[in-house]
Amino acid sequence: MSNQELSQLFNRIANLMEIKGENRFKILAYQRASDSIKTMTEDLAKLSQEDLLQLPGIGQALAEKIVEFSQTGRLKFLTKLEEEVPPTLIDLLNVPDVGPKKAALFWKSLGITTLEQLEAAAKSGKLRDLPGLGEKSESRILTGLQAQQYNRKRYPIPEAEGIAQDWKERISKQKGVTRLELAGSLRRMRQTIGDLDLVGSADDQAAVMEFFTSQPEVADILSRGDWKSSVRLKSGIQIQLWLQPKEKFGSLLQFVTGSKDHNVRLREFALKRGLSLSERGFVTKDLKEILCAEEELVYTALGLPFIPPEMREDRGEIEAAAKNSLPHVIGISDINSDLHLHSNWSDGKNSLEDIAEAALESGLKLIALTDHTISAPTSDPDDRLAVEQIPARNSSIRKIQTQMAGKLIILNGIEVDILPDGRLDFPDEALAQFDLVIASIHLEMNQPADQITQRLLSAIRNPFIDIIGHPSCRELPNSNGADLDWEVIFNAAGENGTILEINSNPLHLDLDDIRARRAAESGVLLAVNSDAHTLQAMGNLKYGVGTARRAWLTREHVINARKTEELINWLKRRKATARGR
C-alpha cells in the first residue's frame, strides 16, 4: 500500500461522506488528510499508530484507519459507507457541473447511481425539473457526459505530442501570433494524455480563435471565447487553445500547465503573502496588478525558484522550493549512455553498425547491445538469441567495437528472461561472458503477488544480473503491471546493488514516476534506457527522462547519467564480485 493509495482512499471517503450529507468538518478532515499524505515521503503503511499521530493532519481516528487498512487491506468504515452510499456515484463527480450535492439529488430523487443512468435521464429531460436545475444545466451535463466518453481514451505521449506539434506549427504561422507553447499534462510528461492544451499570445485573438475552430479536423466546437476555445477533433481528442496578451503569457502558461493540485497549492501560498494569483497574473491587496510575461516570473514573485513542469503534481514541490531544497532534476542532455538496445541478432530491426552510427550521431558516449534470449515472446522464433550463437555475436560485436574505438564505447550485453519459476533462461556461465546483463519478465505476469515477487527477487539477487528491465511489466494505457511487493523489491535491489530500469518505451514508462521516486529514496540506482528495437525508437529516451524528472531524480540517481568511466568502473567492480562468489 503506497501513500498515493492511502490518499485516494481518504479522498474516496470524503466524496462518499459529502454525497451522504455528513458533517462538513468531518469531510474536511479527510480531504485535508488526503492532500497531506500525497506530499509525505515517509511510508505510512510501515509506521506505528503512535508515529502516525506525530504527522501533520493525522489525528487519532485517521491514524487508526491507516493502521487498519495497512494490516488488513480493508476498512470497516469505508465498507459500511459504501453500503449506505452507492460507490458508483463517485463517477458522477467527474462530470462537469456535477458536484456532491447534485449527485446526491440525482440519487435520492431519480435513483440515478451510474453515468449511464445519468445520461439517459438527461436525454429524456428528467433533470431539468429538479430543484436548482433547468434546461441549460441539463444541456451542460449532457455535453459533459459526451465529452467524458471521448476523454476516457488516453493517448501515448508520442501520439499526443505529434498531434499537438502539428497544431502548434499551423497556429504559429497565423498573422499576429507572437508566441505559442504546449502546456497541460503533455508538458508535465504524464504517462498518458487525455487532452491537449496550447497557450499563446496574439495581436488579434479573435482571428486566431476563428482559425482554430474552423479547421477541417474539428468535429465539435465545445466552447468559443475571446481567450479560450475548446474543440473535439474527428479522431476524438480534445484540444484547448488559450490566448492572453504577451505581458500575461507567463502566468497563463503556468496556469494551463497545471496540475490542478499544484495550482491550488500555489494560490494558497500566494494568498498567505497577500497576493491573489490567476491565469492573468497577480493582484495585490490594494488591487495593483503584477503581470508576468515569462513563467519564471510567477515563481519569482512568490520568492520561489522555478519549479520544472514535470514536478508540478503537489507532491511537496512547493514546500521544497520554499525551503530552497528543490533537487536539480536530470535532463536529457545528462544521459551519456543507453544500456538497453536490440539489434537484428534478435528482434531488433537494425544492424550493430547502424545502431552504433545512430548512437554516435545522437551524442551518446556509450551503448550496451542487449539482444533477447531464447524465451522472449517474439513473433518469430529466429528473433531470439540462443547460447550457441554467443561466439558468433561476440565476434561481430568485437568488430564494431574496433571500428568505433575512440568514438563510442560499446558494451556486449544481453537481456535474459526470468522464467515463471524464477530461473533464468541462460546459465550463469553464459552470463559471465557479457559486459552487462538485463533480466526481465515477459511471460505469465499475472502470477499471485508472493510468487511473482519471489520470481523477481531471484534475479535481483543473482550476482550476474546488473539491471532489472521494465520491472512492473506494465503495458499502457490498460495494464498496471504485475502485483509486486515493491518495498521488498526496493530493499533487495538496494542491498544487492541491482539497478532498476525506467524503460522509455511510451507503452511501458516503467518504473513509473511514483515508484521510481520511492526506489531512489530507498537507495536504489536507476537507469533510463530506450529499449529501442529501431533507430527511431532510440529517441524515446526523452520520455524516460520525463518520467525521471517527475520522480525528482538527479544525475546521481541515474547510472547512465554518470560519466562513462564511472559507469564502466561500477560494472567492473560488480563483475569482479560476481566471479568471486
DRENMIKOL-163384 format. One record per residue (C-alpha): residue in three letters; residue number from 1; x, y, z. Coordinates in steps of 0.05 Angstrom, whole numbers, plus 5000, padded with zeros to 4 digits. Last residue first. Layout:
BEGIN
residuo  num  u  v  w
Ala  NUM  X  Y  Z
...
end
This chain:
BEGIN
residuo  num  u  v  w
Arg  581  5626  4686  4893
Gly  580  5689  4717  4865
Arg  579  5662  4720  4794
Ala  578  5603  4761  4817
Thr  577  5647  4809  4857
Ala  576  5693  4821  4798
Lys  575  5632  4832  4753
Arg  574  5605  4885  4801
Arg  573  5671  4920  4807
Lys  572  5677  4921  4731
Leu  571  5606  4947  4723
Trp  570  5619  5005  4771
Asn  569  5685  5020  4736
Ile  568  5648  5023  4669
Leu  567  5595  5070  4697
Glu  566  5647  5116  4729
Glu  565  5688  5118  4664
Thr  564  5625  5134  4625
Lys  563  5609  5195  4668
Arg  562  5543  5189  4704
Ala  561  5476  5198  4671
Asn  560  5475  5124  4656
Ile  559  5474  5106  4730
Val  558  5415  5150  4747
His  557  5406  5172  4820
Glu  556  5468  5217  4819
Arg  555  5442  5254  4758
Thr  554  5381  5276  4797
Leu  553  5313  5243  4803
Trp  552  5252  5282  4826
Ala  551  5205  5225  4802
Arg  550  5171  5272  4752
Arg  549  5241  5286  4725
Ala  548  5254  5212  4718
Thr  547  5188  5203  4680
Gly  546  5208  5259  4632
Val  545  5277  5226  4625
Gly  544  5241  5163  4603
Tyr  543  5202  5203  4552
Lys  542  5266  5236  4526
Leu  541  5298  5168  4517
Asn  540  5246  5153  4463
Gly  539  5294  5178  4410
Met  538  5326  5109  4406
Ala  537  5257  5088  4380
Gln  536  5275  5117  4311
Leu  535  5335  5071  4304
Thr  534  5290  5010  4316
His  533  5284  4958  4372
Ala  532  5297  5010  4426
Asp  531  5295  4992  4499
Ser  530  5306  5067  4509
Asn  529  5340  5065  4576
Val  528  5337  5108  4639
Ala  527  5377  5070  4692
Leu  526  5363  5071  4767
Leu  525  5404  5061  4830
Val  524  5366  5042  4893
Gly  523  5377  5079  4958
Ser  522  5307  5072  4985
Glu  521  5291  5144  4967
Ala  520  5312  5128  4896
Ala  519  5263  5069  4894
Arg  518  5207  5113  4922
Arg  517  5219  5164  4867
Ala  516  5219  5110  4814
Arg  515  5156  5081  4844
Ile  514  5117  5147  4838
Asp  513  5146  5164  4769
Asp  512  5131  5098  4736
Leu  511  5184  5043  4731
Asp  510  5166  5031  4675
Leu  509  5149  5082  4623
His  508  5120  5020  4588
Leu  507  5079  5037  4525
Pro  506  5120  5101  4516
Asn  505  5184  5058  4513
Ser  504  5230  5096  4560
Asn  503  5241  5039  4608
Ile  502  5259  5067  4676
Glu  501  5302  5010  4699
Leu  500  5322  4982  4767
Ile  499  5396  4973  4781
Thr  498  5419  4917  4826
Gly  497  5466  4937  4883
Asn  496  5447  4875  4923
Glu  495  5422  4911  4985
Gly  494  5389  4966  4946
Ala  493  5355  4919  4898
Ala  492  5331  4876  4956
Asn  491  5302  4935  4993
Phe  490  5268  4962  4931
Ile  489  5236  4894  4915
Val  488  5212  4884  4986
Glu  487  5182  4953  4986
Trp  486  5150  4940  4919
Asp  485  5112  4877  4937
Leu  484  5091  4862  4865
Asp  483  5024  4854  4831
Ala  482  5049  4857  4760
Gly  481  5032  4914  4713
Asn  480  4981  4970  4714
Ser  479  4955  4948  4646
Asn  478  4908  4988  4601
Pro  477  4945  5050  4577
Leu  476  5000  5027  4577
Glu  475  5030  4958  4583
Arg  474  5060  4941  4651
Cys  473  5117  4892  4663
Ser  472  5127  4922  4734
Pro  471  5204  4919  4729
His  470  5215  4946  4658
Gly  469  5285  4914  4657
Ile  468  5321  4892  4720
Ile  467  5393  4913  4713
Asp  466  5461  4883  4732
Ile  465  5446  4809  4736
Phe  464  5508  4764  4745
Pro  463  5505  4769  4821
Asn  462  5435  4737  4822
Arg  461  5398  4770  4880
Ile  460  5356  4815  4835
Ala  459  5340  4755  4791
Ser  458  5313  4713  4848
Leu  457  5277  4774  4875
Leu  456  5237  4780  4811
Arg  455  5209  4710  4818
Gln  454  5198  4720  4892
Thr  453  5155  4780  4876
Ile  452  5119  4740  4822
Gln  451  5100  4685  4872
Asp  450  5082  4729  4931
Ala  449  5038  4775  4888
Pro  448  5000  4720  4852
Gln  447  5020  4708  4779
Asn  446  4991  4754  4727
Met  445  5057  4768  4690
Glu  444  5059  4699  4659
Leu  443  5111  4718  4606
His  442  5157  4777  4593
Ile  441  5196  4785  4658
Ser  440  5264  4819  4651
Ala  439  5337  4808  4667
Ile  438  5390  4856  4639
Val  437  5462  4834  4636
Leu  436  5523  4878  4623
Asp  435  5594  4863  4600
Phe  434  5576  4793  4579
Gln  433  5615  4728  4585
Ala  432  5592  4714  4657
Leu  431  5521  4707  4631
Ala  430  5539  4642  4596
Glu  429  5569  4611  4659
Asp  428  5507  4635  4697
Pro  427  5460  4595  4654
Phe  426  5413  4629  4605
Asp  425  5337  4623  4610
Leu  424  5338  4650  4681
Arg  423  5302  4612  4737
Gly  422  5246  4644  4777
Asp  421  5193  4590  4765
Pro  420  5157  4632  4713
Leu  419  5222  4645  4675
Ile  418  5262  4709  4683
Asp  417  5283  4724  4612
Val  416  5353  4747  4593
Glu  415  5370  4813  4561
Ile  414  5443  4811  4537
Gly  413  5503  4858  4535
Asn  412  5568  4869  4497
Leu  411  5585  4941  4514
Ile  410  5602  4992  4461
Ile  409  5642  5054  4477
Leu  408  5637  5106  4421
Lys  407  5689  5149  4386
Gly  406  5757  5126  4409
Ala  405  5745  5056  4383
Met  404  5684  5054  4338
Gln  403  5712  5006  4286
Thr  402  5744  4962  4339
Gln  401  5679  4957  4379
Ile  400  5644  4940  4314
Lys  399  5689  4880  4303
Arg  398  5686  4859  4376
Ile  397  5610  4860  4370
Ser  396  5611  4814  4309
Ser  395  5657  4765  4344
Asn  394  5613  4764  4406
Arg  393  5553  4750  4362
Ala  392  5588  4690  4331
Pro  391  5610  4663  4399
Ile  390  5541  4675  4430
Gln  389  5501  4637  4378
Glu  388  5502  4571  4414
Val  387  5471  4602  4476
Ala  386  5410  4620  4434
Leu  385  5390  4691  4415
Arg  384  5318  4703  4396
Asp  383  5287  4731  4332
Asp  382  5291  4663  4298
Pro  381  5230  4642  4339
Asp  380  5190  4695  4301
Ser  379  5133  4731  4337
Thr  378  5177  4747  4397
Pro  377  5158  4724  4467
Ala  376  5229  4722  4496
Ser  375  5249  4652  4518
Ile  374  5312  4644  4474
Thr  373  5348  4708  4494
His  372  5335  4779  4473
Asp  371  5391  4825  4450
Thr  370  5426  4874  4496
Leu  369  5474  4919  4458
Ala  368  5500  4967  4510
Ile  367  5515  5039  4489
Leu  366  5567  5091  4509
Lys  365  5583  5164  4493
Leu  364  5515  5184  4465
Gly  363  5513  5247  4422
Ser  362  5455  5228  4377
Glu  361  5502  5218  4318
Leu  360  5544  5168  4357
Ala  359  5483  5129  4377
Ala  358  5458  5127  4305
Glu  357  5526  5102  4280
Ala  356  5528  5048  4333
Ile  355  5457  5026  4317
Asp  354  5473  5022  4243
Glu  353  5536  4981  4255
Leu  352  5501  4931  4301
Ser  351  5448  4921  4248
Asn  350  5377  4945  4251
Lys  349  5307  4918  4260
Gly  348  5314  4890  4331
Asp  347  5282  4822  4345
Ser  346  5346  4783  4360
Trp  345  5414  4790  4325
Asn  344  5378  4844  4287
Ser  343  5397  4892  4342
His  342  5364  4909  4409
Leu  341  5385  4966  4455
His  340  5383  4973  4531
Leu  339  5441  5009  4565
Asp  338  5436  5077  4532
Ser  337  5493  5122  4555
Asn  336  5510  5195  4568
Ile  335  5443  5220  4592
Asp  334  5453  5288  4623
Ser  333  5430  5325  4560
Ile  332  5361  5294  4570
Gly  331  5354  5330  4637
Ile  330  5360  5305  4709
Val  329  5329  5343  4766
His  328  5365  5396  4806
Pro  327  5331  5380  4872
Leu  326  5285  5431  4907
Ser  325  5315  5446  4975
Asn  324  5307  5522  4975
Lys  323  5260  5515  5034
Ala  322  5204  5549  4995
Ala  321  5221  5504  4935
Ala  320  5214  5442  4979
Glu  319  5146  5465  5003
Ile  318  5125  5480  4932
Glu  317  5150  5412  4908
Gly  316  5116  5372  4962
Arg  315  5078  5324  4918
Asp  314  5030  5376  4890
Glu  313  5037  5350  4819
Arg  312  5082  5404  4789
Met  311  5147  5364  4783
Glu  310  5144  5354  4707
Pro  309  5134  5429  4696
Pro  308  5201  5447  4729
Ile  307  5194  5491  4791
Phe  306  5229  5558  4783
Pro  305  5258  5582  4849
Leu  304  5208  5613  4897
Gly  303  5203  5684  4926
Leu  302  5130  5688  4906
Ala  301  5142  5739  4851
Thr  300  5200  5695  4827
Tyr  299  5151  5637  4818
Val  298  5106  5675  4772
Leu  297  5166  5709  4740
Glu  296  5192  5642  4715
Glu  295  5131  5636  4670
Glu  294  5150  5697  4629
Ala  293  5106  5757  4613
Cys  292  5084  5760  4686
Leu  291  5039  5818  4705
Ile  290  5033  5845  4776
Glu  289  4967  5883  4782
Lys  288  4950  5931  4837
Leu  287  4886  5918  4875
Asp  286  4909  5945  4943
Lys  285  4914  5874  4969
Thr  284  4957  5856  4909
Val  283  4933  5824  4844
Phe  282  4976  5773  4809
Gly  281  4976  5747  4738
Arg  280  4922  5734  4686
Glu  279  4918  5659  4697
Ser  278  4903  5674  4770
Leu  277  4941  5691  4833
Ser  276  4917  5735  4890
Leu  275  4974  5762  4931
Gly  274  4978  5779  5006
Arg  273  5035  5732  5021
Lys  272  4990  5679  5051
Leu  271  4947  5687  4989
Ala  270  5006  5667  4945
Phe  269  5018  5601  4980
Glu  268  4944  5585  4975
Arg  267  4947  5601  4901
Leu  266  5008  5555  4894
Arg  265  4972  5498  4929
Val  264  4912  5505  4883
Asn  263  4958  5508  4823
His  262  4996  5446  4843
Asp  261  4930  5408  4853
Lys  260  4904  5429  4784
Ser  259  4969  5408  4751
Gly  258  4979  5455  4719
Thr  257  5008  5473  4651
Val  256  4948  5517  4640
Phe  255  4963  5562  4699
Gln  254  5038  5568  4687
Leu  253  5028  5584  4614
Leu  252  4975  5636  4631
Ser  251  5020  5669  4683
Gly  250  5077  5673  4633
Phe  249  5034  5700  4575
Lys  248  5007  5759  4613
Glu  247  5051  5813  4580
Lys  246  5041  5777  4514
Pro  245  4966  5789  4514
Gln  244  4928  5725  4530
Leu  243  4907  5664  4490
Trp  242  4886  5594  4509
Leu  241  4872  5540  4457
Gln  240  4841  5475  4483
Ile  239  4844  5410  4445
Gln  238  4801  5347  4454
Ile  237  4818  5280  4423
Gly  236  4764  5241  4388
Ser  235  4796  5230  4319
Lys  234  4743  5276  4290
Leu  233  4773  5330  4334
Arg  232  4740  5359  4395
Val  231  4746  5434  4404
Ser  230  4757  5482  4461
Ser  229  4765  5558  4458
Lys  228  4796  5605  4509
Trp  227  4814  5679  4507
Asp  226  4759  5711  4466
Gly  225  4711  5653  4472
Arg  224  4687  5590  4438
Ser  223  4666  5526  4473
Leu  222  4656  5453  4454
Ile  221  4664  5464  4380
Asp  220  4652  5395  4352
Ala  219  4683  5352  4296
Val  218  4744  5395  4282
Glu  217  4791  5362  4231
Pro  216  4770  5412  4177
Gln  215  4796  5473  4216
Ser  214  4745  5525  4234
Thr  213  4755  5528  4309
Phe  212  4829  5546  4307
Phe  211  4823  5597  4250
Glu  210  4767  5634  4285
Met  209  4806  5633  4350
Val  208  4866  5663  4315
Ala  207  4822  5718  4285
Ala  206  4791  5734  4352
Gln  205  4858  5738  4387
Asp  204  4886  5792  4340
Asp  203  4954  5812  4367
Ala  202  4969  5742  4391
Ser  201  4994  5707  4454
Gly  200  4996  5633  4464
Val  199  4979  5571  4504
Leu  198  4962  5504  4472
Asp  197  4929  5449  4513
Leu  196  4916  5376  4493
Asp  195  4871  5322  4520
Gly  194  4875  5255  4556
Ile  193  4950  5242  4555
Thr  192  4987  5181  4580
Gln  191  5048  5175  4626
Arg  190  5046  5248  4646
Met  189  5101  5289  4614
Arg  188  5084  5355  4651
Arg  187  5083  5389  4583
Leu  186  5035  5335  4558
Ser  185  4992  5343  4621
Gly  184  4976  5415  4603
Ala  183  5020  5461  4561
Leu  182  5048  5465  4491
Glu  181  5074  5535  4471
Leu  180  5055  5591  4424
Arg  179  5084  5661  4417
Thr  178  5075  5723  4374
Val  177  5014  5703  4334
Gly  176  4997  5765  4293
Lys  175  4986  5730  4227
Gln  174  4978  5655  4233
Lys  173  5041  5613  4225
Ser  172  5041  5594  4299
Ile  171  4972  5563  4290
Arg  170  4999  5514  4237
Glu  169  5060  5494  4277
Lys  168  5025  5487  4344
Trp  167  4971  5445  4312
Asp  166  5022  5396  4284
Gln  165  5061  5396  4349
Ala  164  4999  5378  4388
Ile  163  4981  5320  4343
Gly  162  5051  5292  4345
Glu  161  5056  5301  4421
Ala  160  4991  5264  4432
Glu  159  5016  5205  4391
Pro  158  5085  5208  4423
Ile  157  5056  5211  4494
Pro  156  5010  5151  4488
Tyr  155  4937  5172  4485
Arg  154  4884  5160  4538
Lys  153  4812  5147  4518
Arg  152  4763  5165  4572
Asn  151  4763  5235  4542
Tyr  150  4714  5215  4487
Gln  149  4663  5189  4537
Gln  148  4677  5249  4581
Ala  147  4658  5296  4524
Gln  146  4590  5262  4519
Leu  145  4579  5267  4593
Gly  144  4599  5340  4595
Thr  143  4552  5356  4538
Leu  142  4495  5321  4575
Ile  141  4512  5359  4639
Arg  140  4513  5425  4602
Ser  139  4446  5410  4570
Glu  138  4414  5393  4637
Ser  137  4441  5457  4667
Lys  136  4413  5497  4609
Glu  135  4345  5463  4612
Gly  134  4337  5475  4686
Leu  133  4368  5457  4753
Gly  132  4363  5485  4823
Pro  131  4308  5437  4845
Leu  130  4296  5381  4794
Asp  129  4253  5396  4734
Arg  128  4311  5399  4684
Leu  127  4338  5330  4702
Lys  126  4284  5287  4671
Gly  125  4292  5313  4600
Ser  124  4297  5245  4566
Lys  123  4369  5256  4545
Ala  122  4389  5279  4614
Ala  121  4357  5218  4647
Ala  120  4391  5170  4599
Glu  119  4459  5204  4611
Leu  118  4450  5200  4686
Gln  117  4431  5126  4682
Glu  116  4493  5112  4640
Leu  115  4537  5151  4688
Thr  114  4513  5109  4746
Thr  113  4474  5117  4811
Ile  112  4409  5151  4790
Gly  111  4350  5135  4835
Leu  110  4312  5195  4810
Ser  109  4304  5240  4871
Lys  108  4353  5209  4921
Trp  107  4407  5192  4870
Phe  106  4401  5253  4826
Leu  105  4400  5299  4887
Ala  104  4460  5264  4919
Ala  103  4500  5273  4854
Lys  102  4477  5346  4853
Lys  101  4502  5357  4923
Pro  100  4568  5320  4911
Gly  99  4585  5362  4849
Val  98  4562  5357  4777
Asp  97  4574  5416  4730
Pro  96  4629  5379  4692
Val  95  4624  5303  4700
Asn  94  4679  5273  4743
Leu  93  4633  5276  4804
Leu  92  4586  5226  4771
Asp  91  4639  5171  4778
Ile  90  4635  5179  4854
Leu  89  4562  5158  4849
Thr  88  4588  5088  4832
Pro  87  4602  5079  4906
Pro  86  4528  5072  4922
Val  85  4520  5106  4990
Glu  84  4498  5067  5052
Glu  83  4533  5001  5037
Glu  82  4593  5041  5012
Leu  81  4596  5076  5079
Lys  80  4596  5010  5117
Thr  79  4654  4984  5075
Leu  78  4690  5050  5084
Phe  77  4685  5047  5160
Lys  76  4705  4974  5160
Leu  75  4769  4989  5123
Arg  74  4804  4934  5084
Gly  73  4875  4914  5065
Thr  72  4882  4881  5133
Gln  71  4946  4910  5164
Ser  70  4955  4973  5122
Phe  69  4880  4987  5124
Glu  68  4874  4980  5199
Val  67  4937  5021  5212
Ile  66  4914  5077  5167
Lys  65  4844  5075  5198
Glu  64  4872  5081  5269
Ala  63  4915  5140  5248
Leu  62  4854  5174  5217
Ala  61  4813  5168  5281
Gln  60  4870  5191  5326
Gly  59  4890  5252  5285
Ile  58  4934  5258  5223
Gly  57  4938  5328  5193
Pro  56  5011  5338  5208
Leu  55  5049  5274  5229
Gln  54  5062  5258  5302
Leu  53  4999  5216  5306
Leu  52  5027  5169  5253
Asp  51  5086  5152  5299
Glu  50  5040  5129  5354
Gln  49  4998  5088  5306
Ser  48  5060  5053  5283
Leu  47  5091  5069  5216
Lys  46  5103  5019  5159
Ala  45  5040  5036  5119
Leu  44  5057  5109  5125
Asp  43  5119  5103  5081
Glu  42  5150  5171  5098
Thr  41  5158  5218  5039
Met  40  5094  5257  5053
Thr  39  5066  5303  4999
Lys  38  5006  5260  4979
Ile  37  4990  5246  5053
Ser  36  4974  5320  5065
Asp  35  4922  5326  5010
Ser  34  4886  5262  5032
Ala  33  4889  5284  5105
Arg  32  4860  5351  5086
Gln  31  4803  5319  5049
Tyr  30  4790  5270  5106
Ala  29  4787  5325  5158
Leu  28  4745  5369  5112
Ile  27  4691  5315  5109
Lys  26  4689  5311  5185
Phe  25  4682  5387  5188
Arg  24  4625  5387  5138
Asn  23  4583  5337  5178
Glu  22  4555  5284  5132
Gly  21  4509  5295  5073
Lys  20  4513  5226  5041
Ile  19  4544  5256  4979
Glu  18  4595  5292  5023
Met  17  4610  5228  5061
Leu  16  4620  5190  4996
Asn  15  4668  5243  4970
Ala  14  4708  5247  5035
Ile  13  4714  5171  5037
Arg  12  4741  5169  4966
Asn  11  4791  5224  4983
Phe  10  4813  5183  5042
Leu  9  4826  5122  4998
Gln  8  4860  5163  4944
Ser  7  4910  5190  4995
Leu  6  4921  5119  5021
Glu  5  4934  5095  4950
Gln  4  4984  5151  4939
Asn  3  5018  5136  5005
Ser  2  5030  5066  4978
Met  1  5000  5000  5000
end
